[in-house]
Amino acid sequence: MKHQEVFNKINSIYLLLKRLLNLRADMDEEGTIAAIRENVNFRSANAWTLVFAIFVASIGLNTNSAAVIIGAMLISPLMGPIVGAGLALGINDFDLLRRSFQNLLIAVCLSIFASTCYFLISPLSEVQSELLARTQPTFYDVLIALFGGAAGIVAVSRREKGNAIPGVAIATALMPPLCTAGFGLARLEIKFFAGALYLFVINSVFICLSTYAFVRYMKFRAVSVTDAVVQKRLNQWILTTVAVVVLPSLVLAWHLQRETLFRSRANAFINKEMRYDRSFVVNREILFGWGEPKITVSLIGESLDQASLDLLKEKMRLYSLEPQALEVRQASLEESLEKRMNERMKTESNQLREYQLKLSQRDMELSNYAIAEELTGKISKELVPLFNSVNQVVVWARRGSGVEFETRVLVHWKSSPTKSDREKVSKFLEQRVPINSDFIAHVRNI
């Protein structure tokens, strides 16, 4: 009797899970295929939408705004051709597969071109964290694309579509990598371009793979029937593509894990072991690349002797760190203070010279203005009695293109002077003021 009860419970749980996980129960196969086919094509509206989304995402990456980047991902139509390729593989629709690849290639080229143009003219050249996040893909990005693509095709295949598609668009992040690739081209940073393009390939391949797998699992009707040899060859191509895309991400994930562990151990070592009464750490630099890792620590205060340095390197083994990775740079407090004082004195000396130069220029200006004012009074007294039509003569000093001053003369006439009068006045002024006629102007008072 007990065995029968256990069997009934297991059977009821099985039936519950079967009903719960049955994807064909509320599936809309025809509507799903029609919707995906429609989104594969890149018409003029889609192309413009893609360009605008690329510019929005590029601005978001350039200004380090996550909200702007998310908005760009929501309006981007890039998902269509990728899901279309997965559907085409699942239902053996090779015409749809060809169109999907063509439209995806057009979208990628258009996206990279638009983002490159933006970053070429953008005045902001600093590499932001949102940009850097798209240049080092790992196996975790493979998992995100795989599960995100699965959620997308499951949501699309329902009669009631739900709200999973916007989340899939944000999680799989197809748009930002292409913008980052454009940034790499614009700044000639091949590392950025290659890393970002690889992240886009990962997302595209595994969204397509998830779509293909669930289309097969939900048993969509095939458009054409392929023989066993063709199907086997197709499966081999899919597996080969997956392997080629996955392997570098595994290596990068392994490298990221080692880097994270190394940085954690290095910081723990510095925080716990490099604590002294009369010296302290002022700077640390932890480098972990594909070559030898390096830990550079700057100390200020009482210098450590060689025995202390050797002991310090021996303690590194307790943290699974190699002693040769450590470099200690020491400076006494007196040396540091002296260096800062010298830098400050140098800065103050430069500022003093600038102030003195400005002061001498001001003195020169005042002197020239005083001379010009004195000349104005003298020449007016001499010239007005000789020429009754002259009302006033004004002499002023004006700074030229350099630091030198130019003297100019302005003659005010009561009425329009004749050419002969202007020439006589100009000759008189040239004798009294060391200038030529080009710096003498004649105006009539109104």
Beta strands, then each sheet from edge to edge (+ up, - down):
strand 1: 279-287
strand 2: 294-301
strand 3: 326-331
strand 4: 390-399
strand 5: 405-413
strand 6: 440-444
sheet 1: 1+ 2- 3-
sheet 2: 4+ 5- 6-
end
